Amino acid sequence: MDGQTRKTRGEHKIAEKILKHMKDNPKIFKEIKSYKIFTQTFGGIYGAYVELVEYDSLADYERSNKRMQKDEALTKMNKEFMSLIEPTTLSSNIWTFAMQL
């Protein structure tokens, strides 16, 4: 097993832990409208994780983020996840809905 495969498996395991924590503690994440994790299969970095989190407003994001930062278990899991990723591939973006088919 190469280093990238071990890293990807580690990312998958910690992502599963985070999802379980979210399901077990819904009050911490109550502003989240939807949450999905994808892996990139074509273009860019193969196997990279893409996390999409939907909120009704930026204010909801800020409230949720503030509460999440106070959660010790989530902070620990995030640190573990961050140790597994390539720092130059991390980005955060805020998108605003524009149109739908």
Backbone as XML, in Angstrom:
<?xml version="1.0"?>
<chain id="A" units="angstrom">
  <residue number="1" name="MET">
    <atom name="N" x="0.849" y="-1.174" z="0.000"/>
    <atom name="CA" x="0.000" y="0.000" z="0.000"/>
    <atom name="C" x="0.898" y="1.240" z="0.000"/>
  </residue>
  <residue number="2" name="ASP">
    <atom name="N" x="0.668" y="2.133" z="-0.948"/>
    <atom name="CA" x="1.501" y="3.329" z="-1.020"/>
    <atom name="C" x="1.027" y="4.379" z="-0.011"/>
  </residue>
  <residue number="3" name="GLY">
    <atom name="N" x="1.845" y="5.421" z="0.162"/>
    <atom name="CA" x="1.533" y="6.473" z="1.122"/>
    <atom name="C" x="0.227" y="7.185" z="0.826"/>
  </residue>
  <residue number="4" name="GLN">
    <atom name="N" x="-0.063" y="7.411" z="-0.453"/>
    <atom name="CA" x="-1.300" y="8.107" z="-0.825"/>
    <atom name="C" x="-2.523" y="7.270" z="-0.458"/>
  </residue>
  <residue number="5" name="THR">
    <atom name="N" x="-2.450" y="5.948" z="-0.686"/>
    <atom name="CA" x="-3.572" y="5.079" z="-0.342"/>
    <atom name="C" x="-3.809" y="5.081" z="1.160"/>
  </residue>
  <residue number="6" name="ARG">
    <atom name="N" x="-2.730" y="5.017" z="1.952"/>
    <atom name="CA" x="-2.871" y="5.072" z="3.417"/>
    <atom name="C" x="-3.489" y="6.395" z="3.841"/>
  </residue>
  <residue number="7" name="LYS">
    <atom name="N" x="-3.043" y="7.480" z="3.213"/>
    <atom name="CA" x="-3.569" y="8.798" z="3.548"/>
    <atom name="C" x="-5.062" y="8.879" z="3.229"/>
  </residue>
  <residue number="8" name="THR">
    <atom name="N" x="-5.447" y="8.380" z="2.047"/>
    <atom name="CA" x="-6.846" y="8.416" z="1.633"/>
    <atom name="C" x="-7.703" y="7.597" z="2.590"/>
  </residue>
  <residue number="9" name="ARG">
    <atom name="N" x="-7.215" y="6.436" z="2.988"/>
    <atom name="CA" x="-7.964" y="5.620" z="3.959"/>
    <atom name="C" x="-8.098" y="6.345" z="5.291"/>
  </residue>
  <residue number="10" name="GLY">
    <atom name="N" x="-7.035" y="7.026" z="5.709"/>
    <atom name="CA" x="-7.098" y="7.789" z="6.952"/>
    <atom name="C" x="-8.105" y="8.921" z="6.858"/>
  </residue>
  <residue number="11" name="GLU">
    <atom name="N" x="-8.129" y="9.604" z="5.726"/>
    <atom name="CA" x="-9.100" y="10.680" z="5.518"/>
    <atom name="C" x="-10.515" y="10.126" z="5.570"/>
  </residue>
  <residue number="12" name="HIS">
    <atom name="N" x="-10.724" y="8.969" z="4.953"/>
    <atom name="CA" x="-12.049" y="8.363" z="4.930"/>
    <atom name="C" x="-12.508" y="7.996" z="6.339"/>
  </residue>
  <residue number="13" name="LYS">
    <atom name="N" x="-11.611" y="7.418" z="7.138"/>
    <atom name="CA" x="-11.960" y="7.018" z="8.496"/>
    <atom name="C" x="-12.323" y="8.228" z="9.357"/>
  </residue>
  <residue number="14" name="ILE">
    <atom name="N" x="-11.541" y="9.295" z="9.253"/>
    <atom name="CA" x="-11.841" y="10.467" z="10.078"/>
    <atom name="C" x="-13.106" y="11.167" z="9.584"/>
  </residue>
  <residue number="15" name="ALA">
    <atom name="N" x="-13.348" y="11.161" z="8.278"/>
    <atom name="CA" x="-14.590" y="11.743" z="7.749"/>
    <atom name="C" x="-15.797" y="10.977" z="8.293"/>
  </residue>
  <residue number="16" name="GLU">
    <atom name="N" x="-15.697" y="9.662" z="8.374"/>
    <atom name="CA" x="-16.780" y="8.857" z="8.947"/>
    <atom name="C" x="-16.998" y="9.200" z="10.418"/>
  </residue>
  <residue number="17" name="LYS">
    <atom name="N" x="-15.916" y="9.413" z="11.171"/>
    <atom name="CA" x="-16.023" y="9.804" z="12.584"/>
    <atom name="C" x="-16.741" y="11.145" z="12.724"/>
  </residue>
  <residue number="18" name="ILE">
    <atom name="N" x="-16.367" y="12.092" z="11.851"/>
    <atom name="CA" x="-16.986" y="13.422" z="11.900"/>
    <atom name="C" x="-18.474" y="13.324" z="11.586"/>
  </residue>
  <residue number="19" name="LEU">
    <atom name="N" x="-18.834" y="12.546" z="10.557"/>
    <atom name="CA" x="-20.251" y="12.376" z="10.214"/>
    <atom name="C" x="-21.029" y="11.756" z="11.371"/>
  </residue>
  <residue number="20" name="LYS">
    <atom name="N" x="-20.445" y="10.762" z="12.023"/>
    <atom name="CA" x="-21.113" y="10.138" z="13.172"/>
    <atom name="C" x="-21.298" y="11.152" z="14.299"/>
  </residue>
  <residue number="21" name="HIS">
    <atom name="N" x="-20.279" y="11.951" z="14.535"/>
    <atom name="CA" x="-20.362" y="12.989" z="15.573"/>
    <atom name="C" x="-21.475" y="13.981" z="15.241"/>
  </residue>
  <residue number="22" name="MET">
    <atom name="N" x="-21.600" y="14.326" z="13.975"/>
    <atom name="CA" x="-22.651" y="15.259" z="13.556"/>
    <atom name="C" x="-24.034" y="14.647" z="13.794"/>
  </residue>
  <residue number="23" name="LYS">
    <atom name="N" x="-24.193" y="13.369" z="13.474"/>
    <atom name="CA" x="-25.488" y="12.698" z="13.676"/>
    <atom name="C" x="-25.814" y="12.549" z="15.156"/>
  </residue>
  <residue number="24" name="ASP">
    <atom name="N" x="-24.804" y="12.300" z="15.970"/>
    <atom name="CA" x="-25.002" y="12.101" z="17.406"/>
    <atom name="C" x="-25.193" y="13.405" z="18.172"/>
  </residue>
  <residue number="25" name="ASN">
    <atom name="N" x="-24.831" y="14.534" z="17.572"/>
    <atom name="CA" x="-24.893" y="15.844" z="18.246"/>
    <atom name="C" x="-25.572" y="16.886" z="17.359"/>
  </residue>
  <residue number="26" name="PRO">
    <atom name="N" x="-26.834" y="16.675" z="16.991"/>
    <atom name="CA" x="-27.487" y="17.566" z="16.023"/>
    <atom name="C" x="-27.609" y="19.024" z="16.484"/>
  </residue>
  <residue number="27" name="LYS">
    <atom name="N" x="-27.654" y="19.276" z="17.790"/>
    <atom name="CA" x="-27.788" y="20.658" z="18.264"/>
    <atom name="C" x="-26.577" y="21.513" z="17.891"/>
  </residue>
  <residue number="28" name="ILE">
    <atom name="N" x="-25.403" y="20.884" z="17.839"/>
    <atom name="CA" x="-24.191" y="21.628" z="17.490"/>
    <atom name="C" x="-24.248" y="22.090" z="16.035"/>
  </residue>
  <residue number="29" name="PHE">
    <atom name="N" x="-24.908" y="21.299" z="15.200"/>
    <atom name="CA" x="-24.893" y="21.527" z="13.755"/>
    <atom name="C" x="-26.266" y="21.931" z="13.211"/>
  </residue>
  <residue number="30" name="LYS">
    <atom name="N" x="-27.124" y="22.485" z="14.061"/>
    <atom name="CA" x="-28.517" y="22.711" z="13.677"/>
    <atom name="C" x="-28.705" y="23.670" z="12.498"/>
  </residue>
  <residue number="31" name="GLU">
    <atom name="N" x="-27.771" y="24.570" z="12.251"/>
    <atom name="CA" x="-27.930" y="25.503" z="11.120"/>
    <atom name="C" x="-27.587" y="24.875" z="9.767"/>
  </residue>
  <residue number="32" name="ILE">
    <atom name="N" x="-26.946" y="23.734" z="9.782"/>
    <atom name="CA" x="-26.545" y="23.107" z="8.518"/>
    <atom name="C" x="-27.784" y="22.573" z="7.806"/>
  </residue>
  <residue number="33" name="LYS">
    <atom name="N" x="-27.997" y="23.076" z="6.601"/>
    <atom name="CA" x="-29.149" y="22.688" z="5.788"/>
    <atom name="C" x="-28.865" y="21.370" z="5.057"/>
  </residue>
  <residue number="34" name="SER">
    <atom name="N" x="-27.660" y="21.221" z="4.530"/>
    <atom name="CA" x="-27.239" y="19.963" z="3.921"/>
    <atom name="C" x="-25.722" y="19.857" z="4.025"/>
  </residue>
  <residue number="35" name="TYR">
    <atom name="N" x="-25.248" y="18.612" z="4.038"/>
    <atom name="CA" x="-23.821" y="18.349" z="4.188"/>
    <atom name="C" x="-23.480" y="17.124" z="3.352"/>
  </residue>
  <residue number="36" name="LYS">
    <atom name="N" x="-22.548" y="17.285" z="2.426"/>
    <atom name="CA" x="-22.154" y="16.174" z="1.561"/>
    <atom name="C" x="-20.645" y="16.179" z="1.383"/>
  </residue>
  <residue number="37" name="ILE">
    <atom name="N" x="-20.086" y="14.974" z="1.307"/>
    <atom name="CA" x="-18.665" y="14.815" z="1.043"/>
    <atom name="C" x="-18.533" y="14.029" z="-0.255"/>
  </residue>
  <residue number="38" name="PHE">
    <atom name="N" x="-17.735" y="14.554" z="-1.172"/>
    <atom name="CA" x="-17.478" y="13.914" z="-2.456"/>
    <atom name="C" x="-15.986" y="13.607" z="-2.552"/>
  </residue>
  <residue number="39" name="THR">
    <atom name="N" x="-15.631" y="12.644" z="-3.393"/>
    <atom name="CA" x="-14.235" y="12.462" z="-3.750"/>
    <atom name="C" x="-14.116" y="12.761" z="-5.233"/>
  </residue>
  <residue number="40" name="GLN">
    <atom name="N" x="-13.051" y="13.424" z="-5.562"/>
    <atom name="CA" x="-12.820" y="13.835" z="-6.942"/>
    <atom name="C" x="-12.370" y="12.615" z="-7.752"/>
  </residue>
  <residue number="41" name="THR">
    <atom name="N" x="-13.040" y="12.378" z="-8.878"/>
    <atom name="CA" x="-12.700" y="11.210" z="-9.698"/>
    <atom name="C" x="-12.172" y="11.591" z="-11.077"/>
  </residue>
  <residue number="42" name="PHE">
    <atom name="N" x="-12.335" y="12.831" z="-11.460"/>
    <atom name="CA" x="-11.844" y="13.257" z="-12.769"/>
    <atom name="C" x="-11.406" y="14.717" z="-12.674"/>
  </residue>
  <residue number="43" name="GLY">
    <atom name="N" x="-10.240" y="15.016" z="-13.201"/>
    <atom name="CA" x="-9.724" y="16.386" z="-13.157"/>
    <atom name="C" x="-9.184" y="16.720" z="-11.782"/>
  </residue>
  <residue number="44" name="GLY">
    <atom name="N" x="-8.362" y="17.710" z="-11.726"/>
    <atom name="CA" x="-7.811" y="18.129" z="-10.441"/>
    <atom name="C" x="-6.991" y="17.034" z="-9.793"/>
  </residue>
  <residue number="45" name="ILE">
    <atom name="N" x="-7.181" y="16.841" z="-8.500"/>
    <atom name="CA" x="-6.424" y="15.853" z="-7.731"/>
    <atom name="C" x="-7.308" y="14.641" z="-7.503"/>
  </residue>
  <residue number="46" name="TYR">
    <atom name="N" x="-6.976" y="13.532" z="-8.163"/>
    <atom name="CA" x="-7.773" y="12.310" z="-8.036"/>
    <atom name="C" x="-7.849" y="11.878" z="-6.579"/>
  </residue>
  <residue number="47" name="GLY">
    <atom name="N" x="-9.056" y="11.573" z="-6.126"/>
    <atom name="CA" x="-9.258" y="11.093" z="-4.765"/>
    <atom name="C" x="-9.373" y="12.182" z="-3.715"/>
  </residue>
  <residue number="48" name="ALA">
    <atom name="N" x="-9.189" y="13.435" z="-4.112"/>
    <atom name="CA" x="-9.293" y="14.534" z="-3.151"/>
    <atom name="C" x="-10.727" y="14.635" z="-2.631"/>
  </residue>
  <residue number="49" name="TYR">
    <atom name="N" x="-10.859" y="15.020" z="-1.377"/>
    <atom name="CA" x="-12.180" y="15.200" z="-0.797"/>
    <atom name="C" x="-12.678" y="16.612" z="-1.058"/>
  </residue>
  <residue number="50" name="VAL">
    <atom name="N" x="-13.964" y="16.696" z="-1.388"/>
    <atom name="CA" x="-14.642" y="17.974" z="-1.555"/>
    <atom name="C" x="-15.843" y="17.938" z="-0.618"/>
  </residue>
  <residue number="51" name="GLU">
    <atom name="N" x="-15.890" y="18.885" z="0.290"/>
    <atom name="CA" x="-16.958" y="18.959" z="1.277"/>
    <atom name="C" x="-17.867" y="20.129" z="0.913"/>
  </residue>
  <residue number="52" name="LEU">
    <atom name="N" x="-19.161" y="19.861" z="0.789"/>
    <atom name="CA" x="-20.133" y="20.917" z="0.511"/>
    <atom name="C" x="-21.097" y="21.024" z="1.686"/>
  </residue>
  <residue number="53" name="VAL">
    <atom name="N" x="-21.150" y="22.204" z="2.271"/>
    <atom name="CA" x="-22.022" y="22.448" z="3.410"/>
    <atom name="C" x="-22.942" y="23.596" z="3.025"/>
  </residue>
  <residue number="54" name="GLU">
    <atom name="N" x="-24.244" y="23.374" z="3.203"/>
    <atom name="CA" x="-25.227" y="24.394" z="2.819"/>
    <atom name="C" x="-25.862" y="25.007" z="4.062"/>
  </residue>
  <residue number="55" name="TYR">
    <atom name="N" x="-25.917" y="26.334" z="4.065"/>
    <atom name="CA" x="-26.575" y="27.102" z="5.123"/>
    <atom name="C" x="-27.589" y="28.027" z="4.475"/>
  </residue>
  <residue number="56" name="ASP">
    <atom name="N" x="-28.579" y="28.482" z="5.253"/>
    <atom name="CA" x="-29.541" y="29.450" z="4.734"/>
    <atom name="C" x="-28.936" y="30.842" z="4.595"/>
  </residue>
  <residue number="57" name="SER">
    <atom name="N" x="-27.936" y="31.147" z="5.426"/>
    <atom name="CA" x="-27.345" y="32.482" z="5.394"/>
    <atom name="C" x="-25.924" y="32.434" z="5.928"/>
  </residue>
  <residue number="58" name="LEU">
    <atom name="N" x="-25.187" y="33.496" z="5.668"/>
    <atom name="CA" x="-23.844" y="33.619" z="6.214"/>
    <atom name="C" x="-23.898" y="33.707" z="7.744"/>
  </residue>
  <residue number="59" name="ALA">
    <atom name="N" x="-24.935" y="34.330" z="8.276"/>
    <atom name="CA" x="-25.105" y="34.421" z="9.730"/>
    <atom name="C" x="-25.262" y="33.019" z="10.341"/>
  </residue>
  <residue number="60" name="ASP">
    <atom name="N" x="-26.000" y="32.129" z="9.663"/>
    <atom name="CA" x="-26.142" y="30.746" z="10.137"/>
    <atom name="C" x="-24.793" y="30.044" z="10.139"/>
  </residue>
  <residue number="61" name="TYR">
    <atom name="N" x="-24.007" y="30.271" z="9.083"/>
    <atom name="CA" x="-22.659" y="29.687" z="9.014"/>
    <atom name="C" x="-21.824" y="30.159" z="10.205"/>
  </residue>
  <residue number="62" name="GLU">
    <atom name="N" x="-21.850" y="31.460" z="10.484"/>
    <atom name="CA" x="-21.047" y="32.012" z="11.565"/>
    <atom name="C" x="-21.469" y="31.459" z="12.926"/>
  </residue>
  <residue number="63" name="ARG">
    <atom name="N" x="-22.784" y="31.337" z="13.167"/>
    <atom name="CA" x="-23.270" y="30.774" z="14.432"/>
    <atom name="C" x="-22.822" y="29.319" z="14.573"/>
  </residue>
  <residue number="64" name="SER">
    <atom name="N" x="-23.003" y="28.561" z="13.508"/>
    <atom name="CA" x="-22.629" y="27.154" z="13.524"/>
    <atom name="C" x="-21.124" y="26.980" z="13.722"/>
  </residue>
  <residue number="65" name="ASN">
    <atom name="N" x="-20.349" y="27.752" z="13.002"/>
    <atom name="CA" x="-18.894" y="27.655" z="13.090"/>
    <atom name="C" x="-18.408" y="27.996" z="14.502"/>
  </residue>
  <residue number="66" name="LYS">
    <atom name="N" x="-18.996" y="29.008" z="15.104"/>
    <atom name="CA" x="-18.617" y="29.407" z="16.463"/>
    <atom name="C" x="-18.890" y="28.268" z="17.450"/>
  </residue>
  <residue number="67" name="ARG">
    <atom name="N" x="-20.047" y="27.615" z="17.303"/>
    <atom name="CA" x="-20.404" y="26.503" z="18.175"/>
    <atom name="C" x="-19.477" y="25.308" z="17.934"/>
  </residue>
  <residue number="68" name="MET">
    <atom name="N" x="-19.161" y="25.026" z="16.665"/>
    <atom name="CA" x="-18.290" y="23.901" z="16.342"/>
    <atom name="C" x="-16.888" y="24.096" z="16.910"/>
  </residue>
  <residue number="69" name="GLN">
    <atom name="N" x="-16.394" y="25.326" z="16.907"/>
    <atom name="CA" x="-15.057" y="25.598" z="17.435"/>
    <atom name="C" x="-14.966" y="25.338" z="18.933"/>
  </residue>
  <residue number="70" name="LYS">
    <atom name="N" x="-16.094" y="25.383" z="19.636"/>
    <atom name="CA" x="-16.117" y="25.132" z="21.075"/>
    <atom name="C" x="-16.239" y="23.645" z="21.404"/>
  </residue>
  <residue number="71" name="ASP">
    <atom name="N" x="-16.531" y="22.823" z="20.408"/>
    <atom name="CA" x="-16.718" y="21.392" z="20.615"/>
    <atom name="C" x="-15.361" y="20.687" z="20.595"/>
  </residue>
  <residue number="72" name="GLU">
    <atom name="N" x="-14.920" y="20.199" z="21.764"/>
    <atom name="CA" x="-13.588" y="19.605" z="21.892"/>
    <atom name="C" x="-13.401" y="18.367" z="21.012"/>
  </residue>
  <residue number="73" name="ALA">
    <atom name="N" x="-14.410" y="17.514" z="20.933"/>
    <atom name="CA" x="-14.294" y="16.294" z="20.123"/>
    <atom name="C" x="-14.120" y="16.641" z="18.646"/>
  </residue>
  <residue number="74" name="LEU">
    <atom name="N" x="-14.894" y="17.592" z="18.166"/>
    <atom name="CA" x="-14.795" y="17.995" z="16.759"/>
    <atom name="C" x="-13.457" y="18.675" z="16.482"/>
  </residue>
  <residue number="75" name="THR">
    <atom name="N" x="-12.991" y="19.485" z="17.419"/>
    <atom name="CA" x="-11.687" y="20.141" z="17.272"/>
    <atom name="C" x="-10.580" y="19.097" z="17.136"/>
  </residue>
  <residue number="76" name="LYS">
    <atom name="N" x="-10.648" y="18.055" z="17.963"/>
    <atom name="CA" x="-9.657" y="16.977" z="17.901"/>
    <atom name="C" x="-9.720" y="16.257" z="16.551"/>
  </residue>
  <residue number="77" name="MET">
    <atom name="N" x="-10.933" y="15.948" z="16.079"/>
    <atom name="CA" x="-11.080" y="15.261" z="14.788"/>
    <atom name="C" x="-10.597" y="16.133" z="13.637"/>
  </residue>
  <residue number="78" name="ASN">
    <atom name="N" x="-10.883" y="17.422" z="13.693"/>
    <atom name="CA" x="-10.420" y="18.337" z="12.642"/>
    <atom name="C" x="-8.897" y="18.398" z="12.594"/>
  </residue>
  <residue number="79" name="LYS">
    <atom name="N" x="-8.253" y="18.415" z="13.760"/>
    <atom name="CA" x="-6.787" y="18.414" z="13.801"/>
    <atom name="C" x="-6.239" y="17.145" z="13.167"/>
  </residue>
  <residue number="80" name="GLU">
    <atom name="N" x="-6.869" y="16.020" z="13.476"/>
    <atom name="CA" x="-6.446" y="14.746" z="12.891"/>
    <atom name="C" x="-6.620" y="14.772" z="11.372"/>
  </residue>
  <residue number="81" name="PHE">
    <atom name="N" x="-7.758" y="15.286" z="10.917"/>
    <atom name="CA" x="-8.021" y="15.366" z="9.477"/>
    <atom name="C" x="-6.993" y="16.275" z="8.793"/>
  </residue>
  <residue number="82" name="MET">
    <atom name="N" x="-6.709" y="17.406" z="9.419"/>
    <atom name="CA" x="-5.760" y="18.358" z="8.831"/>
    <atom name="C" x="-4.358" y="17.761" z="8.736"/>
  </residue>
  <residue number="83" name="SER">
    <atom name="N" x="-4.011" y="16.854" z="9.641"/>
    <atom name="CA" x="-2.691" y="16.221" z="9.581"/>
    <atom name="C" x="-2.581" y="15.241" z="8.420"/>
  </residue>
  <residue number="84" name="LEU">
    <atom name="N" x="-3.704" y="14.852" z="7.843"/>
    <atom name="CA" x="-3.711" y="13.875" z="6.752"/>
    <atom name="C" x="-3.737" y="14.502" z="5.364"/>
  </residue>
  <residue number="85" name="ILE">
    <atom name="N" x="-4.068" y="15.787" z="5.284"/>
    <atom name="CA" x="-4.223" y="16.398" z="3.960"/>
    <atom name="C" x="-2.985" y="17.193" z="3.558"/>
  </residue>
  <residue number="86" name="GLU">
    <atom name="N" x="-2.861" y="17.425" z="2.279"/>
    <atom name="CA" x="-1.800" y="18.268" z="1.736"/>
    <atom name="C" x="-2.247" y="19.726" z="1.914"/>
  </residue>
  <residue number="87" name="PRO">
    <atom name="N" x="-1.560" y="20.511" z="2.740"/>
    <atom name="CA" x="-2.014" y="21.870" z="3.053"/>
    <atom name="C" x="-2.260" y="22.759" z="1.823"/>
  </residue>
  <residue number="88" name="THR">
    <atom name="N" x="-1.493" y="22.565" z="0.767"/>
    <atom name="CA" x="-1.667" y="23.430" z="-0.408"/>
    <atom name="C" x="-2.946" y="23.122" z="-1.176"/>
  </residue>
  <residue number="89" name="THR">
    <atom name="N" x="-3.618" y="22.012" z="-0.847"/>
    <atom name="CA" x="-4.852" y="21.674" z="-1.552"/>
    <atom name="C" x="-6.094" y="22.169" z="-0.820"/>
  </residue>
  <residue number="90" name="LEU">
    <atom name="N" x="-5.938" y="22.693" z="0.381"/>
    <atom name="CA" x="-7.078" y="23.133" z="1.181"/>
    <atom name="C" x="-7.539" y="24.513" z="0.739"/>
  </residue>
  <residue number="91" name="SER">
    <atom name="N" x="-8.841" y="24.646" z="0.526"/>
    <atom name="CA" x="-9.406" y="25.963" z="0.249"/>
    <atom name="C" x="-10.823" y="26.013" z="0.802"/>
  </residue>
  <residue number="92" name="SER">
    <atom name="N" x="-11.256" y="27.193" z="1.165"/>
    <atom name="CA" x="-12.623" y="27.419" z="1.617"/>
    <atom name="C" x="-13.234" y="28.464" z="0.712"/>
  </residue>
  <residue number="93" name="ASN">
    <atom name="N" x="-14.456" y="28.216" z="0.291"/>
    <atom name="CA" x="-15.137" y="29.125" z="-0.621"/>
    <atom name="C" x="-16.571" y="29.307" z="-0.175"/>
  </residue>
  <residue number="94" name="ILE">
    <atom name="N" x="-17.093" y="30.483" z="-0.374"/>
    <atom name="CA" x="-18.507" y="30.749" z="-0.112"/>
    <atom name="C" x="-19.156" y="31.011" z="-1.460"/>
  </residue>
  <residue number="95" name="TRP">
    <atom name="N" x="-20.172" y="30.222" z="-1.763"/>
    <atom name="CA" x="-20.900" y="30.358" z="-3.027"/>
    <atom name="C" x="-22.303" y="30.855" z="-2.739"/>
  </residue>
  <residue number="96" name="THR">
    <atom name="N" x="-22.841" y="31.613" z="-3.658"/>
    <atom name="CA" x="-24.204" y="32.086" z="-3.571"/>
    <atom name="C" x="-24.989" y="31.488" z="-4.732"/>
  </residue>
  <residue number="97" name="PHE">
    <atom name="N" x="-26.150" y="30.958" z="-4.446"/>
    <atom name="CA" x="-26.986" y="30.345" z="-5.469"/>
    <atom name="C" x="-27.294" y="31.349" z="-6.578"/>
  </residue>
  <residue number="98" name="ALA">
    <atom name="N" x="-27.160" y="30.921" z="-7.814"/>
    <atom name="CA" x="-27.412" y="31.810" z="-8.942"/>
    <atom name="C" x="-28.611" y="31.388" z="-9.776"/>
  </residue>
  <residue number="99" name="MET">
    <atom name="N" x="-28.707" y="30.095" z="-10.138"/>
    <atom name="CA" x="-29.831" y="29.643" z="-10.949"/>
    <atom name="C" x="-29.925" y="28.137" z="-10.936"/>
  </residue>
  <residue number="100" name="GLN">
    <atom name="N" x="-31.061" y="27.624" z="-11.405"/>
    <atom name="CA" x="-31.298" y="26.189" z="-11.410"/>
    <atom name="C" x="-32.102" y="25.827" z="-12.644"/>
  </residue>
  <residue number="101" name="LEU">
    <atom name="N" x="-31.854" y="24.640" z="-13.160"/>
    <atom name="CA" x="-32.591" y="24.133" z="-14.318"/>
    <atom name="C" x="-33.950" y="23.674" z="-13.889"/>
  </residue>
</chain>
